[in-house]
Amino acid sequence: MKKIAILLTICLCSASFLVAQPEGETITRAEAEEILADKMINRVQEITARIDARLSQLKPIIKEMPASETNPTNRTLILWMQDGKAQKLEISEPGQETSSLYYFADEELFFVKQPFSRFIFIGGQLEYWLDDSWGPNRVARELLTQRENLLYDEVNSYLQWIYSQY
């Protein structure tokens, strides 16, 4: 009997919730995507701020990467690791006052900040390409995939180089 009463209460609450919704108000796909992007951007900002605060207590690995065929100028690589796993990689950008930043969660790339763009990865796949003010860019999936491959190639080459120094 108690189960029936609880189930009835849940059904009545659900029905009253549905009745209270204004009719005719729908959300477009573009609005839904914008809401999701805003939530994701805010969450990434929170997570990277927490990571930065935690890593400020750790001593990073700092290496000077000499110029090569693929990198025509020297670069400074700064890697923060915890429990043997990369957490954040900072790469100096030639001719720029800023650096590129790569953030990892459980050894998986989830955020990249470059001087003029930001990139959010979900499940290892590039999902959001943002401008330098955190505004989402509408980009075709093909272009996202190309940029994703480029970013993985970059970060993997930097990590391989820095790991080879040990």
C-alpha positions as CSV (number, residue, x, y, z in Angstrom):
1,M,0.0,0.0,0.0
2,K,2.9,2.4,0.8
3,K,4.4,1.7,-2.6
4,I,1.1,2.7,-4.3
5,A,0.9,5.9,-2.3
6,I,4.4,6.9,-3.1
7,L,3.9,6.1,-6.8
8,L,0.7,8.1,-6.8
9,T,2.4,11.1,-5.2
10,I,5.2,11.0,-7.7
11,C,2.7,10.9,-10.6
12,L,0.7,13.8,-9.2
13,C,3.8,15.9,-8.7
14,S,5.0,15.1,-12.2
15,A,1.6,16.0,-13.7
16,S,1.5,19.3,-11.8
17,F,4.9,20.1,-13.1
18,L,3.9,19.4,-16.7
19,V,0.7,21.5,-16.3
20,A,2.7,24.4,-14.9
21,Q,4.8,24.7,-18.0
22,P,3.8,27.5,-20.4
23,E,2.4,26.2,-23.6
24,G,4.1,27.0,-26.9
25,E,7.5,27.7,-25.4
26,T,10.0,25.6,-27.3
27,I,13.7,25.8,-27.5
28,T,15.5,25.7,-30.9
29,R,18.5,23.5,-31.6
30,A,20.7,26.6,-31.8
31,E,19.5,27.8,-28.4
32,A,20.1,24.4,-26.9
33,E,23.6,24.3,-28.3
34,E,24.3,27.8,-27.0
35,I,23.2,26.9,-23.5
36,L,25.2,23.7,-23.5
37,A,28.3,25.5,-24.8
38,D,28.0,28.2,-22.1
39,K,27.7,25.5,-19.4
40,M,30.7,23.6,-20.9
41,I,32.8,26.8,-21.1
42,N,32.0,27.7,-17.5
43,R,32.9,24.2,-16.3
44,V,36.2,24.2,-18.2
45,Q,37.1,27.6,-16.8
46,E,36.4,26.3,-13.2
47,I,38.3,23.1,-13.8
48,T,41.4,24.8,-15.3
49,A,41.4,27.3,-12.4
50,R,41.4,24.5,-9.9
51,I,44.1,22.7,-11.8
52,D,46.2,25.9,-11.9
53,A,45.8,26.4,-8.1
54,R,46.8,22.8,-7.4
55,L,49.8,22.8,-9.7
56,S,51.1,26.1,-8.2
57,Q,52.2,23.8,-5.3
58,L,54.2,21.5,-7.6
59,K,57.6,22.0,-9.2
60,P,57.3,21.8,-13.0
61,I,59.8,20.3,-15.4
62,I,61.3,23.1,-17.5
63,K,63.2,22.3,-20.7
64,E,64.4,24.5,-23.6
65,M,63.6,22.8,-26.9
66,P,66.1,23.8,-29.6
67,A,65.0,25.0,-33.1
68,S,64.5,22.2,-35.6
69,E,63.0,21.7,-39.1
70,T,59.5,21.6,-37.6
71,N,60.1,24.3,-35.0
72,P,62.2,27.1,-36.5
73,T,62.7,28.8,-33.1
74,N,63.6,27.7,-29.6
75,R,60.7,27.1,-27.3
76,T,60.4,26.7,-23.6
77,L,58.4,23.7,-22.5
78,I,57.0,23.6,-19.0
79,L,55.4,20.4,-17.9
80,W,53.5,19.8,-14.6
81,M,53.1,16.2,-13.6
82,Q,51.4,14.4,-10.8
83,D,51.6,10.8,-10.0
84,G,53.6,10.3,-13.2
85,K,50.9,11.8,-15.4
86,A,50.9,15.0,-17.4
87,Q,48.6,17.5,-16.0
88,K,49.5,20.7,-17.9
89,L,51.9,21.6,-20.6
90,E,52.9,25.1,-21.4
91,I,54.8,26.0,-24.6
92,S,56.2,29.4,-25.3
93,E,55.1,30.8,-28.6
94,P,57.7,32.6,-30.8
95,G,57.0,36.3,-31.2
96,Q,54.1,36.1,-28.7
97,E,53.9,37.3,-25.1
98,T,51.6,34.4,-24.3
99,S,52.0,30.6,-24.4
100,S,50.0,27.7,-25.6
101,L,48.5,25.6,-22.7
102,Y,47.5,22.0,-22.9
103,Y,45.4,20.5,-20.0
104,F,45.0,16.8,-19.3
105,A,42.6,14.8,-17.2
106,D,43.6,11.1,-16.6
107,E,46.2,11.5,-19.3
108,E,43.6,12.7,-21.8
109,L,43.7,16.1,-23.5
110,F,40.6,18.1,-22.6
111,F,41.5,21.7,-23.1
112,V,44.0,23.8,-25.2
113,K,44.5,27.5,-25.0
114,Q,46.5,29.1,-27.8
115,P,47.1,32.8,-28.3
116,F,44.1,33.4,-30.5
117,S,41.9,30.3,-29.9
118,R,40.7,27.9,-27.3
119,F,39.6,24.2,-27.8
120,I,37.5,21.9,-25.6
121,F,37.7,18.2,-26.0
122,I,35.1,15.8,-24.8
123,G,35.9,12.1,-24.7
124,G,39.1,12.8,-26.6
125,Q,37.3,14.5,-29.5
126,L,37.4,18.2,-30.2
127,E,33.9,19.6,-29.7
128,Y,34.3,23.3,-29.2
129,W,36.5,25.7,-31.1
130,L,36.4,29.1,-29.3
131,D,37.9,32.5,-30.0
132,D,40.3,34.2,-27.6
133,S,37.3,35.7,-25.7
134,W,35.7,32.2,-25.1
135,G,33.1,32.8,-27.8
136,P,32.1,29.6,-29.7
137,N,32.9,29.5,-33.4
138,R,30.5,27.6,-35.6
139,V,32.9,25.2,-37.4
140,A,32.1,22.3,-39.7
141,R,32.9,18.8,-38.2
142,E,35.5,18.3,-41.0
143,L,37.4,21.4,-39.9
144,L,37.1,20.4,-36.2
145,T,38.6,17.0,-37.0
146,Q,41.5,18.5,-38.9
147,R,42.3,20.9,-36.0
148,E,41.9,18.0,-33.5
149,N,44.5,16.0,-35.4
150,L,46.8,19.0,-35.6
151,L,46.5,19.7,-31.8
152,Y,47.2,16.0,-31.0
153,D,50.2,15.9,-33.3
154,E,51.5,19.1,-31.6
155,V,51.1,18.0,-28.0
156,N,52.3,14.5,-28.7
157,S,55.5,15.8,-30.4
158,Y,56.2,18.1,-27.4
159,L,55.5,15.4,-24.8
160,Q,57.6,12.9,-26.7
161,W,60.5,15.4,-26.9
162,I,60.3,16.3,-23.2
163,Y,60.0,12.6,-22.2
164,S,63.0,11.7,-24.3
165,Q,65.1,14.1,-22.2
166,Y,65.0,11.7,-19.3
